[in-house]
Protein backbone atom coordinates (compact mmCIF):
# COMPACT_ATOMS: atom_id res chain seq x y z
CA UNK A 1 0.00 0.00 0.00
CA UNK A 2 3.03 2.31 0.13
CA UNK A 3 2.67 5.13 -2.40
CA UNK A 4 5.31 7.81 -2.66
CA UNK A 5 4.72 9.48 -6.01
CA UNK A 6 2.90 8.51 -9.17
CA UNK A 7 4.61 8.12 -12.52
CA UNK A 8 3.10 11.45 -13.59
CA UNK A 9 4.50 13.47 -10.69
CA UNK A 10 7.77 15.36 -10.42
CA UNK A 11 9.47 16.07 -7.12
CA UNK A 12 11.80 18.79 -6.00
CA UNK A 13 13.61 19.64 -2.80
CA UNK A 14 13.34 16.91 -0.15
CA UNK A 15 13.28 13.42 -1.69
CA UNK A 16 10.19 11.38 -0.89
CA UNK A 17 12.29 8.56 0.55
CA UNK A 18 13.71 10.91 3.21
CA UNK A 19 10.51 12.75 4.18
CA UNK A 20 8.02 12.02 6.92
CA UNK A 21 5.21 13.23 4.71
CA UNK A 22 4.57 13.58 0.99
CA UNK A 23 2.46 16.48 -0.27
CA UNK A 24 0.85 15.75 -3.64
CA UNK A 25 -0.14 18.85 -5.63
CA UNK A 26 -2.17 18.57 -8.83
CA UNK A 27 -1.41 21.66 -10.90
CA UNK A 28 -3.68 20.48 -13.71
CA UNK A 29 -6.58 20.46 -11.21
CA UNK A 30 -5.56 24.00 -10.17
CA UNK A 31 -5.82 25.14 -13.79
CA UNK A 32 -9.13 23.32 -14.25
CA UNK A 33 -10.53 25.05 -11.15
CA UNK A 34 -9.54 28.44 -12.56
CA UNK A 35 -11.34 27.63 -15.80
CA UNK A 36 -14.45 26.51 -13.88
CA UNK A 37 -14.50 29.81 -12.00
CA UNK A 38 -13.88 31.76 -15.21
CA UNK A 39 -16.89 30.06 -16.77
CA UNK A 40 -19.01 31.02 -13.74
CA UNK A 41 -17.85 34.63 -13.82
CA UNK A 42 -20.25 35.74 -16.54
CA UNK A 43 -17.68 37.46 -18.73
CA UNK A 44 -15.81 39.22 -15.91
CA UNK A 45 -12.05 38.82 -15.91
CA UNK A 46 -11.00 36.04 -13.54
CA UNK A 47 -7.92 36.81 -11.48
CA UNK A 48 -6.18 34.48 -8.98
CA UNK A 49 -5.31 35.14 -5.35
CA UNK A 50 -1.90 33.56 -4.72
CA UNK A 51 -1.06 34.99 -1.30
CA UNK A 52 0.43 32.84 1.48
CA UNK A 53 2.70 31.05 -1.00
CA UNK A 54 -0.28 30.30 -3.24
CA UNK A 55 -2.23 28.93 -0.26
CA UNK A 56 0.70 26.71 0.66
CA UNK A 57 1.29 24.94 -2.66
CA UNK A 58 4.10 27.21 -3.93
CA UNK A 59 4.04 30.50 -5.84
CA UNK A 60 6.71 29.37 -8.29
CA UNK A 61 4.67 26.32 -9.27
CA UNK A 62 1.10 27.61 -8.98
CA UNK A 63 1.46 30.90 -10.83
CA UNK A 64 2.83 29.44 -14.10
CA UNK A 65 0.09 26.77 -14.02
CA UNK A 66 -2.56 29.45 -13.59
CA UNK A 67 -0.94 31.47 -16.36
CA UNK A 68 -1.07 28.42 -18.63
CA UNK A 69 -4.80 28.15 -17.88
CA UNK A 70 -5.28 31.77 -18.98
CA UNK A 71 -4.96 33.88 -15.83
CA UNK A 72 -3.38 37.30 -16.36
CA UNK A 73 -4.02 39.09 -13.05
CA UNK A 74 -2.80 38.03 -9.62
CA UNK A 75 -3.37 39.23 -6.06
CA UNK A 76 -1.02 38.75 -3.11
CA UNK A 77 -0.96 40.06 0.45
CA UNK A 78 2.64 41.27 0.75
CA UNK A 79 5.08 43.15 -1.45
CA UNK A 80 7.64 40.34 -1.02
CA UNK A 81 5.10 37.87 -2.47
CA UNK A 82 4.46 40.17 -5.43
CA UNK A 83 8.17 40.23 -6.26
CA UNK A 84 8.19 36.42 -6.34
CA UNK A 85 5.15 36.39 -8.64
CA UNK A 86 6.77 38.93 -10.96
CA UNK A 87 9.82 36.67 -11.30
CA UNK A 88 7.71 33.93 -12.90
CA UNK A 89 5.16 36.01 -14.85
CA UNK A 90 6.97 39.03 -16.29
CA UNK A 91 3.92 40.46 -18.09
CA UNK A 92 1.13 39.82 -15.57
CA UNK A 93 -0.83 42.42 -13.60
CA UNK A 94 -0.05 42.03 -9.88
CA UNK A 95 -1.88 43.71 -6.99
CA UNK A 96 -0.75 43.84 -3.35
CA UNK A 97 -3.78 43.67 -1.06
CA UNK A 98 -2.31 44.74 2.27
CA UNK A 99 -1.78 48.34 1.30
CA UNK A 100 1.08 50.71 0.60
CA UNK A 101 3.77 50.64 3.27
CA UNK A 102 5.46 54.00 3.74
CA UNK A 103 8.39 54.59 1.39
CA UNK A 104 7.80 51.54 -0.82
CA UNK A 105 6.72 53.43 -3.93
CA UNK A 106 10.10 52.94 -5.68
CA UNK A 107 9.90 49.17 -5.18
CA UNK A 108 6.41 49.05 -6.70
CA UNK A 109 7.69 51.05 -9.65
CA UNK A 110 10.82 48.94 -10.11
CA UNK A 111 8.82 45.70 -10.37
CA UNK A 112 5.74 47.10 -12.12
CA UNK A 113 3.42 46.26 -9.21
CA UNK A 114 0.14 47.82 -8.12
CA UNK A 115 -0.72 48.68 -4.51
CA UNK A 116 -4.27 48.35 -3.20
CA UNK A 117 -4.75 51.68 -1.43
CA UNK A 118 -6.92 51.35 1.66
CA UNK A 119 -6.75 54.75 3.33
CA UNK A 120 -6.63 58.43 2.44
CA UNK A 121 -3.04 58.52 3.70
CA UNK A 122 -2.05 55.78 1.27
CA UNK A 123 -3.81 57.55 -1.59
CA UNK A 124 -1.96 60.76 -0.76
CA UNK A 125 1.40 58.97 -0.58
CA UNK A 126 0.89 57.12 -3.88
CA UNK A 127 -0.27 60.29 -5.60
CA UNK A 128 2.75 62.17 -4.25
CA UNK A 129 5.12 59.44 -5.42
CA UNK A 130 3.58 59.45 -8.91
CA UNK A 131 3.84 63.26 -9.14
CA UNK A 132 7.49 63.16 -8.11
CA UNK A 133 8.18 60.27 -10.48
CA UNK A 134 6.42 62.00 -13.36
CA UNK A 135 4.23 58.97 -14.20
CA UNK A 136 0.56 58.14 -13.55
CA UNK A 137 1.18 54.65 -12.21
CA UNK A 138 -1.77 52.28 -11.62
CA UNK A 139 -3.22 51.34 -8.24
CA UNK A 140 -6.44 49.91 -6.85
CA UNK A 141 -8.62 51.55 -4.22
CA UNK A 142 -10.18 49.47 -1.46
CA UNK A 143 -13.48 50.54 0.10
CA UNK A 144 -14.60 48.76 3.26
CA UNK A 145 -18.27 47.77 3.04
CA UNK A 146 -18.50 45.81 6.27
CA UNK A 147 -15.34 43.84 7.10
CA UNK A 148 -13.83 46.63 9.23
CA UNK A 149 -10.23 45.60 8.56
CA UNK A 150 -8.76 47.57 5.66
CA UNK A 151 -10.22 50.12 3.29
CA UNK A 152 -11.76 53.55 3.09
CA UNK A 153 -15.11 54.04 4.76
CA UNK A 154 -18.10 54.23 2.44
CA UNK A 155 -18.47 58.02 3.04
CA UNK A 156 -14.78 58.44 2.16
CA UNK A 157 -15.33 56.36 -0.96
CA UNK A 158 -18.31 58.48 -1.99
CA UNK A 159 -16.20 61.62 -1.57
CA UNK A 160 -13.30 60.35 -3.69
CA UNK A 161 -14.66 61.86 -6.89
CA UNK A 162 -13.79 65.32 -5.55
CA UNK A 163 -10.19 64.53 -4.52
CA UNK A 164 -7.49 66.04 -6.69
CA UNK A 165 -5.06 63.18 -5.94
CA UNK A 166 -6.96 60.88 -8.29
CA UNK A 167 -5.59 62.87 -11.19
CA UNK A 168 -2.03 61.94 -10.24
CA UNK A 169 -2.30 58.17 -10.71
CA UNK A 170 -4.29 55.66 -12.72
CA UNK A 171 -7.25 54.35 -10.71
CA UNK A 172 -7.10 50.88 -12.21
CA UNK A 173 -9.55 49.06 -9.94
CA UNK A 174 -12.11 49.66 -7.18
CA UNK A 175 -12.49 46.73 -4.78
CA UNK A 176 -14.23 45.60 -1.62
CA UNK A 177 -14.40 42.26 0.19
CA UNK A 178 -17.34 40.12 1.30
CA UNK A 179 -17.79 39.26 4.96
CA UNK A 180 -19.92 36.11 4.54
CA UNK A 181 -20.28 35.25 0.86
CA UNK A 182 -20.26 31.53 1.63
CA UNK A 183 -23.64 32.08 3.39
CA UNK A 184 -26.02 32.68 0.49
CA UNK A 185 -28.85 33.97 2.67
CA UNK A 186 -26.79 36.22 4.93
CA UNK A 187 -28.30 39.74 4.72
CA UNK A 188 -24.81 41.24 4.96
CA UNK A 189 -24.23 40.22 1.33
CA UNK A 190 -27.02 42.45 0.06
CA UNK A 191 -25.97 45.30 2.33
CA UNK A 192 -22.39 45.12 1.08
CA UNK A 193 -23.47 44.96 -2.56
CA UNK A 194 -25.66 48.02 -2.06
CA UNK A 195 -22.87 49.98 -0.37
CA UNK A 196 -20.32 49.00 -3.00
CA UNK A 197 -22.71 49.85 -5.81
CA UNK A 198 -23.18 53.34 -4.38
CA UNK A 199 -19.42 53.99 -4.37
CA UNK A 200 -18.95 52.41 -7.78
CA UNK A 201 -21.71 54.58 -9.26
CA UNK A 202 -19.93 57.68 -8.00
CA UNK A 203 -16.71 56.58 -9.75
CA UNK A 204 -18.08 55.01 -12.95
CA UNK A 205 -14.82 55.19 -14.88
CA UNK A 206 -13.03 52.80 -12.48
CA UNK A 207 -13.33 49.03 -13.18
CA UNK A 208 -14.81 47.27 -10.16
CA UNK A 209 -14.17 44.01 -8.30
CA UNK A 210 -16.14 42.51 -5.40
CA UNK A 211 -16.58 38.69 -5.62
CA UNK A 212 -14.18 36.30 -3.95
CA UNK A 213 -14.47 32.50 -4.42
CA UNK A 214 -17.86 32.19 -2.74
CA UNK A 215 -19.05 35.53 -4.13
CA UNK A 216 -18.88 34.09 -7.64
CA UNK A 217 -21.61 31.61 -6.63
CA UNK A 218 -23.98 34.06 -4.91
CA UNK A 219 -27.49 34.16 -6.34
CA UNK A 220 -27.22 37.94 -6.78
CA UNK A 221 -24.07 37.43 -8.91
CA UNK A 222 -22.39 40.83 -8.43
CA UNK A 223 -19.59 40.08 -10.87
CA UNK A 224 -18.61 43.57 -12.09
CA UNK A 225 -15.38 43.71 -14.13
CA UNK A 226 -13.13 41.30 -12.27
CA UNK A 227 -13.54 38.41 -9.78
CA UNK A 228 -10.84 37.39 -7.29
CA UNK A 229 -11.07 33.69 -6.34
CA UNK A 230 -8.60 32.24 -3.88
CA UNK A 231 -9.61 29.25 -1.75
CA UNK A 232 -11.73 27.59 -4.45
CA UNK A 233 -8.76 27.50 -6.82
CA UNK A 234 -7.00 25.16 -4.41
CA UNK A 235 -9.93 22.78 -4.03
CA UNK A 236 -11.79 24.38 -1.13
CA UNK A 237 -15.58 24.34 -1.31
CA UNK A 238 -16.94 27.83 -2.11
CA UNK A 239 -20.51 26.54 -1.55
CA UNK A 240 -20.39 24.72 1.82
CA UNK A 241 -24.15 24.14 1.79
CA UNK A 242 -23.84 22.23 -1.49
CA UNK A 243 -21.52 19.72 -3.17
CA UNK A 244 -18.06 21.05 -3.92
CA UNK A 245 -17.79 22.08 -7.61
CA UNK A 246 -13.99 22.25 -7.44
CA UNK A 247 -11.41 19.55 -8.09
CA UNK A 248 -9.08 18.56 -5.23
CA UNK A 249 -5.61 20.01 -5.65
CA UNK A 250 -3.76 18.84 -2.53
CA UNK A 251 -3.24 15.40 -1.03
CA UNK A 252 -1.09 14.53 1.96
CA UNK A 253 0.45 11.21 2.93
CA UNK A 254 2.47 10.48 6.06
CA UNK A 255 4.87 7.66 6.79
CA UNK A 256 4.32 5.13 9.58
CA UNK A 257 7.55 4.97 11.60
CA UNK A 258 6.37 2.50 14.24
CA UNK A 259 3.51 0.13 15.09
CA UNK A 260 2.88 -1.00 18.65
CA UNK A 261 0.22 -2.53 20.88
CA UNK A 262 -1.00 -0.55 23.87
CA UNK A 263 -2.55 -2.48 26.73
CA UNK A 264 -5.93 -1.66 28.27
CA UNK A 265 -5.96 1.24 30.73
CA UNK A 266 -2.80 2.75 29.24
CA UNK A 267 -2.67 6.27 27.78
CA UNK A 268 -1.12 7.57 24.58
CA UNK A 269 0.72 10.84 23.98
CA UNK A 270 1.57 13.94 25.97
CA UNK A 271 -0.40 14.50 29.17
CA UNK A 272 -2.13 11.12 28.87
CA UNK A 273 -5.25 12.64 27.31
CA UNK A 274 -6.32 9.48 25.41
CA UNK A 275 -7.07 6.22 27.23
CA UNK A 276 -7.19 2.75 25.69
CA UNK A 277 -10.18 0.96 27.22
CA UNK A 278 -8.94 -2.32 25.76
CA UNK A 279 -5.81 -3.46 23.94
CA UNK A 280 -5.31 -1.21 20.90
CA UNK A 281 -2.81 -1.06 18.03
CA UNK A 282 -1.16 2.33 17.58
CA UNK A 283 0.63 3.65 14.48
CA UNK A 284 2.98 6.59 14.87
CA UNK A 285 3.33 8.94 11.90
CA UNK A 286 6.36 11.09 11.19
CA UNK A 287 4.34 14.32 10.89
CA UNK A 288 3.25 16.84 13.52
CA UNK A 289 2.31 20.42 14.16
CA UNK A 290 5.77 21.56 13.06
CA UNK A 291 4.67 20.35 9.62
CA UNK A 292 1.49 22.42 9.77
CA UNK A 293 -0.89 19.69 10.88
CA UNK A 294 -2.78 21.48 13.68
CA UNK A 295 -2.49 20.41 17.30
CA UNK A 296 -6.19 21.17 17.59
CA UNK A 297 -6.82 17.88 15.74
CA UNK A 298 -5.69 15.97 18.85
CA UNK A 299 -7.94 13.18 20.18
CA UNK A 300 -8.62 13.61 23.88
CA UNK A 301 -10.89 11.00 25.39
CA UNK A 302 -11.20 7.22 25.31
CA UNK A 303 -10.85 4.59 22.62
CA UNK A 304 -14.10 3.91 20.83
CA UNK A 305 -15.58 7.34 21.52
CA UNK A 306 -16.80 9.43 18.59
CA UNK A 307 -14.40 12.36 19.03
CA UNK A 308 -14.17 15.46 16.85
CA UNK A 309 -10.52 14.91 16.06
CA UNK A 310 -8.16 14.00 13.26
CA UNK A 311 -8.56 10.96 11.03
CA UNK A 312 -6.44 9.07 8.51
CA UNK A 313 -7.22 6.45 5.87
CA UNK A 314 -5.27 3.19 5.92
CA UNK A 315 -5.98 0.77 3.06
CA UNK A 316 -9.52 2.08 2.86
CA UNK A 317 -10.08 1.99 6.63
CA UNK A 318 -10.81 5.25 8.49
CA UNK A 319 -8.64 5.40 11.62
CA UNK A 320 -8.94 8.01 14.38
CA UNK A 321 -6.17 9.94 16.06
CA UNK A 322 -5.17 8.76 19.54
CA UNK A 323 -3.83 11.43 21.88
CA UNK A 324 -2.23 14.79 21.31
CA UNK A 325 -0.64 15.83 18.03
CA UNK A 326 2.96 16.56 18.97
CA UNK A 327 5.62 18.60 17.19
CA UNK A 328 6.92 15.84 14.94
CA UNK A 329 4.62 12.85 15.47
CA UNK A 330 0.95 11.84 15.37
CA UNK A 331 -0.40 8.66 16.96
CA UNK A 332 -3.30 6.80 15.34
CA UNK A 333 -5.55 3.97 16.50
CA UNK A 334 -5.27 1.42 13.67
CA UNK A 335 -6.77 -1.56 15.49
CA UNK A 336 -9.51 -1.84 12.84
CA UNK A 337 -6.95 -2.44 10.06
CA UNK A 338 -6.06 -6.12 9.45
CA UNK A 339 -2.43 -6.67 10.42
CA UNK A 340 -1.55 -7.93 6.93
CA UNK A 341 -2.69 -4.59 5.44
CA UNK A 342 -0.40 -2.32 7.44
CA UNK A 343 3.31 -2.30 8.18
CA UNK A 344 6.16 -0.03 9.19
CA UNK A 345 7.17 2.29 6.34
CA UNK A 346 3.72 2.46 4.75
CA UNK A 347 2.32 5.83 3.82
CA UNK A 348 -1.24 6.64 4.84
CA UNK A 349 -3.63 9.41 3.80
CA UNK A 350 -4.09 12.55 5.89
CA UNK A 351 -5.67 14.63 3.10
CA UNK A 352 -7.38 12.99 0.15
CA UNK A 353 -10.62 11.29 -0.89
CA UNK A 354 -13.28 11.85 1.77
CA UNK A 355 -10.68 13.60 3.91
CA UNK A 356 -10.99 16.85 1.97
CA UNK A 357 -9.28 19.99 3.18
CA UNK A 358 -12.65 21.22 4.43
CA UNK A 359 -13.24 17.98 6.37
CA UNK A 360 -9.73 18.03 7.81
CA UNK A 361 -10.30 21.60 8.92
CA UNK A 362 -13.65 20.71 10.49
CA UNK A 363 -12.11 17.83 12.43
CA UNK A 364 -9.41 20.16 13.73
CA UNK A 365 -11.97 22.75 14.80
CA UNK A 366 -10.72 25.22 12.19
CA UNK A 367 -11.15 25.90 8.45
CA UNK A 368 -9.59 24.44 5.34
CA UNK A 369 -7.88 27.76 4.65
CA UNK A 370 -5.73 27.28 7.75
CA UNK A 371 -4.91 23.70 6.78
CA UNK A 372 -3.73 24.74 3.32
CA UNK A 373 -1.72 27.77 4.34
CA UNK A 374 0.03 25.91 7.18
CA UNK A 375 1.49 23.18 4.97
CA UNK A 376 5.06 22.80 6.14
CA UNK A 377 8.47 22.86 4.54
CA UNK A 378 9.53 19.38 5.66
CA UNK A 379 7.24 17.54 3.24
CA UNK A 380 8.50 16.12 -0.01
CA UNK A 381 6.43 17.94 -2.62
CA UNK A 382 5.24 15.95 -5.62
CA UNK A 383 3.79 18.10 -8.41
CA UNK A 384 1.55 16.71 -11.12
CA UNK A 385 1.01 18.51 -14.44
CA UNK A 386 1.07 22.26 -14.92
CA UNK A 387 3.92 22.23 -17.38
CA UNK A 388 3.85 24.36 -20.50
N, C-alpha and C positions, 0 to 999 in steps of 0.2 A: 504493500500500500504506500510505500515511500514515493513521494513525487517532489522532485526539486524544481525542475523547469521543464516546460514542454519543448518539443523540437522547433516550435515557432517563436520561442522567446530568446531574447538576447540579454545578457547580464553585464553589469558593470560594477566597479568598486569591489565590495566584499564578495568573494566567491561563495556560492550556495553551500558548498561542502564545509565551509568554516563558520557559517552563520547559525545563530540560534533560531532565526526566523527568516522566512522567504516571503517577500512582498511581491505579488504578481500584479502588474499594471497593464491593462489592455488599452493601448492608445487608439486602436481602431474603434473600440467602443466609445472612447472619449469623442472622437470625431463624429461618430454616428449620433451621439447625444446632442452635439452642437447642431447637426443638421435637423434633428427632430425639433429642437427649440426654434431654429430658423423657420421651419415650416409652420410652426404655431404662431409665429410673430406677426403674421398678417402683413408682410411687406416691409416692416420696420427692419433696420439694420440690426443684426445680432452680434453683439460684442461677446467677450469672455472675461470673467473675473478670474484672475490667476494669482491673487494674493496668497500669502502664507505658503510660499513655494508651490503654487498651483494646488492648493488644498492638500499639500503633503506629497504629491506624486512627482514633483520636480519641474521647475520652470523650464529648464533646458530641454526636457523631453516633451512636456505638455504643449508648450507654445508652438513649436514647429508642427506638431500633429494637428493642432487647432487651425494653424495657418494653412495646412494642406487641405483641411475640410472646407476652408473658405473664409475663416475669420480674419478681419483686418483691423479690429479695434480691441484693445486690451485694457483692463483696469487692475491696478494693484493698490496696496495700502501705503507702501513706503517708497521713498525715492530710491533706496538701494535696490528694491525689487524691480523698479522700472528700468534701472540701468542694466540689470540682468536680462530683462525681456528685450531691451533694445539690442543687446549683443546677438540675439538669435533671430530677430525680425527687424532688419534695418529700416524697412519702409512702413512699418505699422504705426497706427495712432495709439499712443499710450497715455492713459490718465492716471494720476496719483490721487487716491481718494482722501487721504488723511490730511490734506491741506498743504499750504505753502509755509514751510518753516522759514523763519527770518534768515535772510541772506543767502537763500538757495537759488535765487533767480538765475545766476550764471550757470549753475549745474543743469537746470532745466533747459536752458538755451543750448548748452554744449551738446546735450544728448537728444534734443528735439522732443522733449517731453511736455506734458500739459498738466498743470496743477488743477485740482478741483478746489476752488476758492470758497471757503465756508464762513467768512466773516467780512465785515466792512474793512477791517484792518488788513486782511489778506488781499482784498480787492485793491486797496490803496497802494499796498507794497508792489503788487504785480503791475499795476498801471504805472507806478513810478519807475520800476525797472524797465518796462517797455519804452517809456519816454526817453530814459537815459540811454538805452540801447539803440534807439532810433528804429525799432521794429514793432509792429502790432502783432505780438505773438499770441497764439491761441491759449485759452483756458476755459474750464467749465465753471459754472456757478452752482453752488449747492444751497437749496432752500429747505429748511427743516419744516415738515408738515405734520410732525407729531412724535418723532423719535426722541427729540430733546437730547441729542448728542452733539452733532456737528451741523453747521448750516446757518444761513441767515434766517431770522424770523420771517413769517409771512408778511407782516407790515414792511419790514426792510426790503423784502423781495418786490413788493408792490411799488415801492419808492425808487427802485433801481433805475427806472426809465428816465429819471431826472438827474442822475449822477453823471457828471462830466467824465469820470474815470473810464466809463465804458467806451469812450472814444479812443482810448489809448491802447486797447488790446482787442483781439478778436474774441468775442463771446461765442465760443464754438458749441457750447452745450449747456442746457439748464437741467439740473437733476434734483430729484428728491429720493427718499427711500422709505419703503413700506415698513410698518411696524408688525403687521400680522397677516401678510398676504397668503400664508398657508391656511388661514381660516376664512373660507369663502364667505361666510355669513357675518363676519366681524364688522360692525358698523364703522370701525375706524378706517376701513378701506375706502368707503364712500366719502368719509370726511376728508381723508388725505387727497383723494382724487379731486374733490371740489376745491380744496385749498390750492393744490398744484395748478389746476386749470385756471384759477384766478390769476396767479402769478404769470403763468405762461401766456395768457391772453394779453397781459400788459407788456409783454416782451415778445411779440409775435415773430420777430425775425430770428430768434434764437432756437435752434433745434432742441427738442425736449426728450428727456429720458426719465421714466419712472419705474417700470417693471423690473423686478429681480426674477429669480427662477420661478417662484410660486406666483408672482404677479402676472407672468405670461399666461397662466391658466385660470386667472380670475374670470368670472362670468362677465364682468363689466369690460374686460379687455382694453385697459388704457395703454395702448402700445406706443403711441406717439412716434418719434423718429428712430429711436434706438432702444433696445432692451439689453439688460445686463445680467444674464444668468451666471451663477456661480455653482452652488451646491449641486444642482441637477446635472451639470456637465459631468460631474465625477460619480454619478450613479445614485445620488441621494434622491429621495422621493419628494418632488415639489407639491404633490397632492396627497398628503398623509391620510385623508379620508377616503382615498380611492387607491386602486392598484397603481404601482409605480410604472410610469411610461418610459423610464430611462433604463438603459442597459447598465449592468454592473461594470465598474471600471477596476476596482481594487479587490484583490483577494489576499488573505494572509494565512500562511502556514507556520507552525512552530514545531521544533524538533523535541521529541521525547528523549530526555537524557537519563532517566531512571524510572523503573517500575518497582513498586514494593507493596507488600501487604501490611495493612495497619489493623491491629487487633481491636476488638470491641472495647469501648470506653476509653480509647486513646484519641487525642486531638491532633490536628494537622495545622501547621503554619504558626506564624507569629501570634503570640497572645492566646493561643489555644482557643480560637473563636469558632472552630468547627469540630464537632464531636462525632466519631464513628459509633453508631449504636450497635453495629455488628461488624464482623470482619469485612474490610473493604480494600479494594485494590486501588492504589494511587499512582498516577503518572505525573512526573514532574517535567514541565516544559521549560526550555531555555529562553524564556521571554518574560519581561516584567514591566513595571511602570517606568523604568528607565528607557524602555523601548516605545513608550507612548501608550501602552495598554493600561487603562486607568485603574488605580487602586480601588476605586469605587465599585468595581465589578467583583470584589471579594465576596465569598460565600461565608456568612456568619450564622451558624445555626447547627443543625444536626443532619446526619445522613438521612436521605429519604424525604426530607422536607422540600416543599416547592418554594424555593427561595428566588427572589429577584436578584440574580447574580449572573456571572459570566457562564458561558457554555462553549463547548467545542464539539466538532463532529469527528468521530473515529470510525472509519470503515462503515459509514452510514448510521452509526449509533450516536445520538445526542448524549453528551456527558457533561455533568455540571461541575463547576469549580468546587474546590474543597479548601476552605480557609482563605486567609488573606493573600492577595496579590502582593508579592514582594518586589524588590528592585529589579532582580534579574531572573526570577523564577515564578511560575504559576503551578499550583498543584490541582489535579483534576481527579475526580472519582470516576474510574473507568471499569468498575466492577461489572457493568452490564455488557461489556465487550468480551466476546469469547477469547480466551487466552491465545488461541492460534491466529487471531486477527490483529494482534498488537504486540509490538516488540520494541525494545530499545533502539533508538535511531530513526524510528518512523516519524514522518511529519504528519501533523493533524491540522484540521481547519479551524481557524479562529474567525476569519471573515470569508464568507463564500456560501453560495446556495441559499438556504433559508436564513443563515446568519448574515443578513445584509448589514450594511453599515448603520442603517436606522435601527435594526433589531439589536445590534451590539451596543449601540448608544442607549437604547431603552433599558437593556439589562444592566448597564452600568449606571443607571440613574442620570444619564446626560443625553446629549444629542449626537447624531452622526457627524455633524460638523466638527465637534471636538475630537471624535475618533480619527477622522481623516487628517486633521491638521496637526495631530500629535504623533503621527507615524514617525518612528525614530530613525536614527542614522546607523544603527547596528544591523539592520536587516540587509540581506542580499536583495537587490532589486532586479526583478526579471521583467523586462518590457516586451510586450507583444505588439507588433505592427507599428503604425505611425511613421514609417519611413517614406521618403519621397519617391 
